[in-house]
Amino acid sequence: MLIDLSKKSKNLNNTVFEIYFTNDFLLNICSIRALKLVINKLWKILDLQVKPYFEVNIDESALNQDVHSNIFKLAAMATSASISNADFVVLPPCDIKSTKTDVQWLKTSIHTQHILKQESHLSKLWDPTAGAYFIEDLTEQIAEKL
């Protein structure tokens, strides 16, 4: 997971954290949860009245030439972003590593995001993984390192 803190939002009251996800489904979820824990503690200590926004991008190096396997990879990474309650998810087209690009795969990426938001209702849950021992433990380990 790579975090880019240089991105500035148009609204000065908000801070945007740009996070790059990899293939590790559980590590992605726990990393963003740990980052949120640390940031919330820091915001309380510093008495800041800003709302952090989390933008998740998919690391293109995780994709390969096979467009169909990329669909599954992107769906899994987008699901982990949705489960970890990211505010924004940016998916590249499935054929980004292919020599021949096609609008169909870009549409598929966009539809994947719509399905996650509209049909799974994951965006309506604050923390769907709360209470899961492994997730909580891994989140705490990552937060300690942060």
Buried (B, 14 or more C-beta within 10 A) or exposed (E): BEBEEEEEBEEEEEBBBBBBBBBBBBBBBBBBBBBBBBBEEEBEEEEEEEEBBBBBBBBEEBBEEBBEEBBEBBBBBBBBBBBBBBBBBBBBBBBBBBEEEEEEBBEBBEEBBEBBBEEBEBEEEEEBBEEBEEBBEBBBEBBEEB
